[in-house]
Amino acid sequence: MKAIIDENTCIGCGLCPSDCPEVFEMKGEKAISKGDVPAGKEESAKTAAANCPVQAIKCE
């Protein structure tokens, strides 16, 4: 599974790194994805996507 953040939509709220620091981190004022979701962290990544206030995250 991959987690993808639309950088044009991201508002930099910081929720996704709080929900799943193994997959997301802040880079400047925006969140970025570290790429592939590690085994066992799929649900955390999906929670981060669901909690994004602007729906900038997709898990595929």
PDB file with SEQRES, HELIX, SHEET and CRYST1 records, atoms N, CA, C and O in Angstrom:
SEQRES   1 A   60  MET LYS ALA ILE ILE ASP GLU ASN THR CYS ILE GLY CYS          
SEQRES   2 A   60  GLY LEU CYS PRO SER ASP CYS PRO GLU VAL PHE GLU MET          
SEQRES   3 A   60  LYS GLY GLU LYS ALA ILE SER LYS GLY ASP VAL PRO ALA          
SEQRES   4 A   60  GLY LYS GLU GLU SER ALA LYS THR ALA ALA ALA ASN CYS          
SEQRES   5 A   60  PRO VAL GLN ALA ILE LYS CYS GLU                              
HELIX    1 AA1 LEU A   15  ASP A   19  1                                   5    
HELIX    2 AA2 GLU A   42  ASN A   51  1                                  10    
SHEET    1 AA1 2 ALA A   3  ILE A   5  0                                        
SHEET    2 AA1 2 ILE A  57  CYS A  59 -1                                        
SHEET    1 AA2 2 PHE A  24  LYS A  27  0                                        
SHEET    2 AA2 2 LYS A  30  SER A  33 -1                                        
CRYST1    1.000    1.000    1.000  90.00  90.00  90.00 P 1           1          
ATOM      1  N   MET A   1       0.841  -1.176   0.000  1.00  0.00           N  
ATOM      2  CA  MET A   1       0.000   0.000   0.000  1.00  0.00           C  
ATOM      3  C   MET A   1       0.887   1.241   0.000  1.00  0.00           C  
ATOM      4  O   MET A   1       1.938   1.286   0.640  1.00  0.00           O  
ATOM      5  N   LYS A   2       0.425   2.244  -0.741  1.00  0.00           N  
ATOM      6  CA  LYS A   2       1.097   3.539  -0.760  1.00  0.00           C  
ATOM      7  C   LYS A   2       0.155   4.599  -0.217  1.00  0.00           C  
ATOM      8  O   LYS A   2      -1.060   4.518  -0.396  1.00  0.00           O  
ATOM      9  N   ALA A   3       0.722   5.581   0.438  1.00  0.00           N  
ATOM     10  CA  ALA A   3      -0.034   6.742   0.894  1.00  0.00           C  
ATOM     11  C   ALA A   3       0.450   7.935   0.071  1.00  0.00           C  
ATOM     12  O   ALA A   3       1.648   8.203  -0.015  1.00  0.00           O  
ATOM     13  N   ILE A   4      -0.493   8.637  -0.524  1.00  0.00           N  
ATOM     14  CA  ILE A   4      -0.169   9.753  -1.405  1.00  0.00           C  
ATOM     15  C   ILE A   4      -0.861  11.005  -0.884  1.00  0.00           C  
ATOM     16  O   ILE A   4      -2.056  10.988  -0.591  1.00  0.00           O  
ATOM     17  N   ILE A   5      -0.102  12.090  -0.772  1.00  0.00           N  
ATOM     18  CA  ILE A   5      -0.659  13.365  -0.332  1.00  0.00           C  
ATOM     19  C   ILE A   5      -0.677  14.331  -1.512  1.00  0.00           C  
ATOM     20  O   ILE A   5       0.334  14.512  -2.191  1.00  0.00           O  
ATOM     21  N   ASP A   6      -1.816  14.943  -1.749  1.00  0.00           N  
ATOM     22  CA  ASP A   6      -1.926  15.992  -2.759  1.00  0.00           C  
ATOM     23  C   ASP A   6      -1.390  17.277  -2.133  1.00  0.00           C  
ATOM     24  O   ASP A   6      -2.052  17.900  -1.303  1.00  0.00           O  
ATOM     25  N   GLU A   7      -0.195  17.658  -2.538  1.00  0.00           N  
ATOM     26  CA  GLU A   7       0.459  18.813  -1.913  1.00  0.00           C  
ATOM     27  C   GLU A   7      -0.269  20.127  -2.183  1.00  0.00           C  
ATOM     28  O   GLU A   7      -0.106  21.089  -1.433  1.00  0.00           O  
ATOM     29  N   ASN A   8      -1.060  20.176  -3.236  1.00  0.00           N  
ATOM     30  CA  ASN A   8      -1.814  21.395  -3.513  1.00  0.00           C  
ATOM     31  C   ASN A   8      -3.033  21.522  -2.607  1.00  0.00           C  
ATOM     32  O   ASN A   8      -3.532  22.625  -2.384  1.00  0.00           O  
ATOM     33  N   THR A   9      -3.509  20.401  -2.088  1.00  0.00           N  
ATOM     34  CA  THR A   9      -4.678  20.397  -1.211  1.00  0.00           C  
ATOM     35  C   THR A   9      -4.276  20.475   0.258  1.00  0.00           C  
ATOM     36  O   THR A   9      -5.012  21.045   1.063  1.00  0.00           O  
ATOM     37  N   CYS A  10      -3.132  19.918   0.620  1.00  0.00           N  
ATOM     38  CA  CYS A  10      -2.666  19.871   2.007  1.00  0.00           C  
ATOM     39  C   CYS A  10      -2.604  21.276   2.602  1.00  0.00           C  
ATOM     40  O   CYS A  10      -2.090  22.209   1.984  1.00  0.00           O  
ATOM     41  N   ILE A  11      -3.141  21.405   3.824  1.00  0.00           N  
ATOM     42  CA  ILE A  11      -3.102  22.697   4.518  1.00  0.00           C  
ATOM     43  C   ILE A  11      -2.069  22.705   5.651  1.00  0.00           C  
ATOM     44  O   ILE A  11      -1.926  23.702   6.358  1.00  0.00           O  
ATOM     45  N   GLY A  12      -1.355  21.596   5.817  1.00  0.00           N  
ATOM     46  CA  GLY A  12      -0.290  21.541   6.812  1.00  0.00           C  
ATOM     47  C   GLY A  12      -0.771  21.514   8.249  1.00  0.00           C  
ATOM     48  O   GLY A  12      -0.119  22.069   9.133  1.00  0.00           O  
ATOM     49  N   CYS A  13      -1.902  20.878   8.491  1.00  0.00           N  
ATOM     50  CA  CYS A  13      -2.467  20.859   9.848  1.00  0.00           C  
ATOM     51  C   CYS A  13      -1.677  19.976  10.810  1.00  0.00           C  
ATOM     52  O   CYS A  13      -1.725  20.194  12.021  1.00  0.00           O  
ATOM     53  N   GLY A  14      -0.947  18.977  10.292  1.00  0.00           N  
ATOM     54  CA  GLY A  14      -0.129  18.117  11.134  1.00  0.00           C  
ATOM     55  C   GLY A  14      -0.830  16.913  11.728  1.00  0.00           C  
ATOM     56  O   GLY A  14      -0.238  16.198  12.536  1.00  0.00           O  
ATOM     57  N   LEU A  15      -2.083  16.668  11.350  1.00  0.00           N  
ATOM     58  CA  LEU A  15      -2.797  15.515  11.898  1.00  0.00           C  
ATOM     59  C   LEU A  15      -2.228  14.189  11.414  1.00  0.00           C  
ATOM     60  O   LEU A  15      -2.118  13.246  12.197  1.00  0.00           O  
ATOM     61  N   CYS A  16      -1.867  14.100  10.147  1.00  0.00           N  
ATOM     62  CA  CYS A  16      -1.417  12.806   9.627  1.00  0.00           C  
ATOM     63  C   CYS A  16      -0.128  12.315  10.291  1.00  0.00           C  
ATOM     64  O   CYS A  16      -0.038  11.129  10.607  1.00  0.00           O  
ATOM     65  N   PRO A  17       0.873  13.173  10.517  1.00  0.00           N  
ATOM     66  CA  PRO A  17       2.042  12.658  11.244  1.00  0.00           C  
ATOM     67  C   PRO A  17       1.708  12.269  12.686  1.00  0.00           C  
ATOM     68  O   PRO A  17       2.358  11.395  13.261  1.00  0.00           O  
ATOM     69  N   SER A  18       0.711  12.908  13.260  1.00  0.00           N  
ATOM     70  CA  SER A  18       0.285  12.527  14.610  1.00  0.00           C  
ATOM     71  C   SER A  18      -0.379  11.161  14.603  1.00  0.00           C  
ATOM     72  O   SER A  18      -0.159  10.356  15.508  1.00  0.00           O  
ATOM     73  N   ASP A  19      -1.194  10.897  13.582  1.00  0.00           N  
ATOM     74  CA  ASP A  19      -1.900   9.620  13.470  1.00  0.00           C  
ATOM     75  C   ASP A  19      -0.984   8.480  13.049  1.00  0.00           C  
ATOM     76  O   ASP A  19      -1.145   7.351  13.513  1.00  0.00           O  
ATOM     77  N   CYS A  20      -0.029   8.764  12.178  1.00  0.00           N  
ATOM     78  CA  CYS A  20       0.809   7.695  11.619  1.00  0.00           C  
ATOM     79  C   CYS A  20       2.205   8.227  11.269  1.00  0.00           C  
ATOM     80  O   CYS A  20       2.508   8.450  10.097  1.00  0.00           O  
ATOM     81  N   PRO A  21       3.051   8.430  12.283  1.00  0.00           N  
ATOM     82  CA  PRO A  21       4.390   8.992  12.023  1.00  0.00           C  
ATOM     83  C   PRO A  21       5.298   8.074  11.204  1.00  0.00           C  
ATOM     84  O   PRO A  21       6.309   8.522  10.663  1.00  0.00           O  
ATOM     85  N   GLU A  22       4.939   6.792  11.113  1.00  0.00           N  
ATOM     86  CA  GLU A  22       5.745   5.869  10.303  1.00  0.00           C  
ATOM     87  C   GLU A  22       5.601   6.148   8.812  1.00  0.00           C  
ATOM     88  O   GLU A  22       6.449   5.747   8.016  1.00  0.00           O  
ATOM     89  N   VAL A  23       4.523   6.838   8.437  1.00  0.00           N  
ATOM     90  CA  VAL A  23       4.229   7.067   7.025  1.00  0.00           C  
ATOM     91  C   VAL A  23       4.288   8.541   6.643  1.00  0.00           C  
ATOM     92  O   VAL A  23       4.660   8.874   5.518  1.00  0.00           O  
ATOM     93  N   PHE A  24       3.925   9.425   7.564  1.00  0.00           N  
ATOM     94  CA  PHE A  24       3.825  10.857   7.248  1.00  0.00           C  
ATOM     95  C   PHE A  24       4.757  11.690   8.107  1.00  0.00           C  
ATOM     96  O   PHE A  24       5.039  11.351   9.256  1.00  0.00           O  
ATOM     97  N   GLU A  25       5.231  12.789   7.530  1.00  0.00           N  
ATOM     98  CA  GLU A  25       6.044  13.745   8.275  1.00  0.00           C  
ATOM     99  C   GLU A  25       5.817  15.136   7.694  1.00  0.00           C  
ATOM    100  O   GLU A  25       5.365  15.289   6.559  1.00  0.00           O  
ATOM    101  N   MET A  26       6.134  16.127   8.485  1.00  0.00           N  
ATOM    102  CA  MET A  26       6.015  17.505   8.022  1.00  0.00           C  
ATOM    103  C   MET A  26       7.326  17.909   7.349  1.00  0.00           C  
ATOM    104  O   MET A  26       8.417  17.619   7.841  1.00  0.00           O  
ATOM    105  N   LYS A  27       7.185  18.583   6.219  1.00  0.00           N  
ATOM    106  CA  LYS A  27       8.347  19.133   5.518  1.00  0.00           C  
ATOM    107  C   LYS A  27       7.997  20.586   5.264  1.00  0.00           C  
ATOM    108  O   LYS A  27       7.219  20.899   4.363  1.00  0.00           O  
ATOM    109  N   GLY A  28       8.569  21.464   6.055  1.00  0.00           N  
ATOM    110  CA  GLY A  28       8.178  22.858   5.984  1.00  0.00           C  
ATOM    111  C   GLY A  28       6.764  23.007   6.505  1.00  0.00           C  
ATOM    112  O   GLY A  28       6.461  22.591   7.623  1.00  0.00           O  
ATOM    113  N   GLU A  29       5.909  23.592   5.707  1.00  0.00           N  
ATOM    114  CA  GLU A  29       4.530  23.838   6.116  1.00  0.00           C  
ATOM    115  C   GLU A  29       3.546  22.812   5.562  1.00  0.00           C  
ATOM    116  O   GLU A  29       2.335  22.970   5.719  1.00  0.00           O  
ATOM    117  N   LYS A  30       4.046  21.775   4.923  1.00  0.00           N  
ATOM    118  CA  LYS A  30       3.186  20.747   4.317  1.00  0.00           C  
ATOM    119  C   LYS A  30       3.587  19.366   4.821  1.00  0.00           C  
ATOM    120  O   LYS A  30       4.725  19.140   5.231  1.00  0.00           O  
ATOM    121  N   ALA A  31       2.630  18.457   4.780  1.00  0.00           N  
ATOM    122  CA  ALA A  31       2.913  17.060   5.114  1.00  0.00           C  
ATOM    123  C   ALA A  31       3.381  16.342   3.855  1.00  0.00           C  
ATOM    124  O   ALA A  31       2.968  16.666   2.742  1.00  0.00           O  
ATOM    125  N   ILE A  32       4.246  15.369   4.057  1.00  0.00           N  
ATOM    126  CA  ILE A  32       4.679  14.512   2.955  1.00  0.00           C  
ATOM    127  C   ILE A  32       4.523  13.055   3.382  1.00  0.00           C  
ATOM    128  O   ILE A  32       4.499  12.736   4.571  1.00  0.00           O  
ATOM    129  N   SER A  33       4.419  12.198   2.398  1.00  0.00           N  
ATOM    130  CA  SER A  33       4.360  10.766   2.637  1.00  0.00           C  
ATOM    131  C   SER A  33       5.761  10.200   2.464  1.00  0.00           C  
ATOM    132  O   SER A  33       6.505  10.609   1.572  1.00  0.00           O  
ATOM    133  N   LYS A  34       6.106   9.267   3.316  1.00  0.00           N  
ATOM    134  CA  LYS A  34       7.398   8.598   3.207  1.00  0.00           C  
ATOM    135  C   LYS A  34       7.368   7.494   2.153  1.00  0.00           C  
ATOM    136  O   LYS A  34       8.376   6.833   1.902  1.00  0.00           O  
ATOM    137  N   GLY A  35       6.174   7.298   1.525  1.00  0.00           N  
ATOM    138  CA  GLY A  35       6.061   6.312   0.446  1.00  0.00           C  
ATOM    139  C   GLY A  35       5.254   5.105   0.835  1.00  0.00           C  
ATOM    140  O   GLY A  35       4.086   5.219   1.208  1.00  0.00           O  
ATOM    141  N   ASP A  36       5.877   3.941   0.748  1.00  0.00           N  
ATOM    142  CA  ASP A  36       5.176   2.692   1.053  1.00  0.00           C  
ATOM    143  C   ASP A  36       4.806   2.623   2.527  1.00  0.00           C  
ATOM    144  O   ASP A  36       5.582   3.014   3.400  1.00  0.00           O  
ATOM    145  N   VAL A  37       3.616   2.122   2.782  1.00  0.00           N  
ATOM    146  CA  VAL A  37       3.135   1.938   4.151  1.00  0.00           C  
ATOM    147  C   VAL A  37       3.716   0.634   4.684  1.00  0.00           C  
ATOM    148  O   VAL A  37       3.517  -0.419   4.079  1.00  0.00           O  
ATOM    149  N   PRO A  38       4.439   0.685   5.821  1.00  0.00           N  
ATOM    150  CA  PRO A  38       5.004  -0.550   6.375  1.00  0.00           C  
ATOM    151  C   PRO A  38       3.918  -1.546   6.779  1.00  0.00           C  
ATOM    152  O   PRO A  38       2.803  -1.161   7.129  1.00  0.00           O  
ATOM    153  N   ALA A  39       4.258  -2.809   6.724  1.00  0.00           N  
ATOM    154  CA  ALA A  39       3.329  -3.864   7.149  1.00  0.00           C  
ATOM    155  C   ALA A  39       2.885  -3.593   8.582  1.00  0.00           C  
ATOM    156  O   ALA A  39       3.699  -3.271   9.447  1.00  0.00           O  
ATOM    157  N   GLY A  40       1.603  -3.726   8.814  1.00  0.00           N  
ATOM    158  CA  GLY A  40       1.050  -3.499  10.136  1.00  0.00           C  
ATOM    159  C   GLY A  40       0.619  -2.073  10.400  1.00  0.00           C  
ATOM    160  O   GLY A  40       0.014  -1.800  11.436  1.00  0.00           O  
ATOM    161  N   LYS A  41       0.909  -1.160   9.500  1.00  0.00           N  
ATOM    162  CA  LYS A  41       0.558   0.246   9.686  1.00  0.00           C  
ATOM    163  C   LYS A  41      -0.520   0.710   8.708  1.00  0.00           C  
ATOM    164  O   LYS A  41      -0.806   1.904   8.611  1.00  0.00           O  
ATOM    165  N   GLU A  42      -1.112  -0.235   7.987  1.00  0.00           N  
ATOM    166  CA  GLU A  42      -2.131   0.114   7.002  1.00  0.00           C  
ATOM    167  C   GLU A  42      -3.329   0.825   7.636  1.00  0.00           C  
ATOM    168  O   GLU A  42      -3.812   1.826   7.107  1.00  0.00           O  
ATOM    169  N   GLU A  43      -3.800   0.309   8.759  1.00  0.00           N  
ATOM    170  CA  GLU A  43      -4.967   0.919   9.410  1.00  0.00           C  
ATOM    171  C   GLU A  43      -4.654   2.326   9.913  1.00  0.00           C  
ATOM    172  O   GLU A  43      -5.502   3.215   9.836  1.00  0.00           O  
ATOM    173  N   SER A  44      -3.441   2.533  10.428  1.00  0.00           N  
ATOM    174  CA  SER A  44      -3.039   3.868  10.883  1.00  0.00           C  
ATOM    175  C   SER A  44      -2.997   4.851   9.716  1.00  0.00           C  
ATOM    176  O   SER A  44      -3.411   6.003   9.851  1.00  0.00           O  
ATOM    177  N   ALA A  45      -2.498   4.392   8.576  1.00  0.00           N  
ATOM    178  CA  ALA A  45      -2.446   5.254   7.392  1.00  0.00           C  
ATOM    179  C   ALA A  45      -3.856   5.588   6.911  1.00  0.00           C  
ATOM    180  O   ALA A  45      -4.132   6.724   6.524  1.00  0.00           O  
ATOM    181  N   LYS A  46      -4.750   4.591   6.935  1.00  0.00           N  
ATOM    182  CA  LYS A  46      -6.134   4.831   6.525  1.00  0.00           C  
ATOM    183  C   LYS A  46      -6.840   5.775   7.498  1.00  0.00           C  
ATOM    184  O   LYS A  46      -7.659   6.594   7.084  1.00  0.00           O  
ATOM    185  N   THR A  47      -6.527   5.664   8.780  1.00  0.00           N  
ATOM    186  CA  THR A  47      -7.092   6.578   9.777  1.00  0.00           C  
ATOM    187  C   THR A  47      -6.626   7.997   9.514  1.00  0.00           C  
ATOM    188  O   THR A  47      -7.417   8.938   9.576  1.00  0.00           O  
ATOM    189  N   ALA A  48      -5.344   8.152   9.219  1.00  0.00           N  
ATOM    190  CA  ALA A  48      -4.810   9.480   8.906  1.00  0.00           C  
ATOM    191  C   ALA A  48      -5.517  10.070   7.692  1.00  0.00           C  
ATOM    192  O   ALA A  48      -5.850  11.255   7.677  1.00  0.00           O  
ATOM    193  N   ALA A  49      -5.744   9.242   6.676  1.00  0.00           N  
ATOM    194  CA  ALA A  49      -6.440   9.713   5.480  1.00  0.00           C  
ATOM    195  C   ALA A  49      -7.872  10.129   5.812  1.00  0.00           C  
ATOM    196  O   ALA A  49      -8.355  11.156   5.335  1.00  0.00           O  
ATOM    197  N   ALA A  50      -8.539   9.333   6.625  1.00  0.00           N  
ATOM    198  CA  ALA A  50      -9.925   9.633   6.996  1.00  0.00           C  
ATOM    199  C   ALA A  50     -10.020  10.896   7.850  1.00  0.00           C  
ATOM    200  O   ALA A  50     -11.007  11.628   7.774  1.00  0.00           O  
ATOM    201  N   ASN A  51      -8.995  11.148   8.662  1.00  0.00           N  
ATOM    202  CA  ASN A  51      -8.999  12.308   9.554  1.00  0.00           C  
ATOM    203  C   ASN A  51      -8.549  13.603   8.885  1.00  0.00           C  
ATOM    204  O   ASN A  51      -8.704  14.680   9.461  1.00  0.00           O  
ATOM    205  N   CYS A  52      -7.999  13.514   7.686  1.00  0.00           N  
ATOM    206  CA  CYS A  52      -7.519  14.715   6.988  1.00  0.00           C  
ATOM    207  C   CYS A  52      -8.704  15.653   6.738  1.00  0.00           C  
ATOM    208  O   CYS A  52      -9.672  15.264   6.085  1.00  0.00           O  
ATOM    209  N   PRO A  53      -8.633  16.888   7.253  1.00  0.00           N  
ATOM    210  CA  PRO A  53      -9.773  17.794   7.126  1.00  0.00           C  
ATOM    211  C   PRO A  53     -10.057  18.257   5.690  1.00  0.00           C  
ATOM    212  O   PRO A  53     -11.142  18.764   5.408  1.00  0.00           O  
ATOM    213  N   VAL A  54      -9.099  18.087   4.797  1.00  0.00           N  
ATOM    214  CA  VAL A  54      -9.303  18.511   3.409  1.00  0.00           C  
ATOM    215  C   VAL A  54      -9.195  17.343   2.421  1.00  0.00           C  
ATOM    216  O   VAL A  54      -9.108  17.556   1.212  1.00  0.00           O  
ATOM    217  N   GLN A  55      -9.201  16.114   2.940  1.00  0.00           N  
ATOM    218  CA  GLN A  55      -9.138  14.896   2.128  1.00  0.00           C  
ATOM    219  C   GLN A  55      -7.981  14.919   1.133  1.00  0.00           C  
ATOM    220  O   GLN A  55      -8.154  14.590  -0.040  1.00  0.00           O  
ATOM    221  N   ALA A  56      -6.806  15.309   1.611  1.00  0.00           N  
ATOM    222  CA  ALA A  56      -5.620  15.401   0.743  1.00  0.00           C  
ATOM    223  C   ALA A  56      -4.867  14.082   0.630  1.00  0.00           C  
ATOM    224  O   ALA A  56      -3.924  13.988  -0.157  1.00  0.00           O  
ATOM    225  N   ILE A  57      -5.256  13.050   1.398  1.00  0.00           N  
ATOM    226  CA  ILE A  57      -4.510  11.795   1.445  1.00  0.00           C  
ATOM    227  C   ILE A  57      -5.312  10.671   0.795  1.00  0.00           C  
ATOM    228  O   ILE A  57      -6.509  10.518   1.037  1.00  0.00           O  
ATOM    229  N   LYS A  58      -4.624   9.891  -0.036  1.00  0.00           N  
ATOM    230  CA  LYS A  58      -5.212   8.693  -0.621  1.00  0.00           C  
ATOM    231  C   LYS A  58      -4.304   7.511  -0.298  1.00  0.00           C  
ATOM    232  O   LYS A  58      -3.081   7.602  -0.403  1.00  0.00           O  
ATOM    233  N   CYS A  59      -4.918   6.417   0.091  1.00  0.00           N  
ATOM    234  CA  CYS A  59      -4.179   5.169   0.321  1.00  0.00           C  
ATOM    235  C   CYS A  59      -4.558   4.198  -0.776  1.00  0.00           C  
ATOM    236  O   CYS A  59      -5.734   3.884  -0.964  1.00  0.00           O  
ATOM    237  N   GLU A  60      -3.565   3.728  -1.494  1.00  0.00           N  
ATOM    238  CA  GLU A  60      -3.801   2.814  -2.617  1.00  0.00           C  
ATOM    239  C   GLU A  60      -3.008   1.539  -2.438  1.00  0.00           C  
ATOM    240  O   GLU A  60      -3.076   0.646  -3.282  1.00  0.00           O  
TER     241      GLU A  60                                                      
END                                                                             
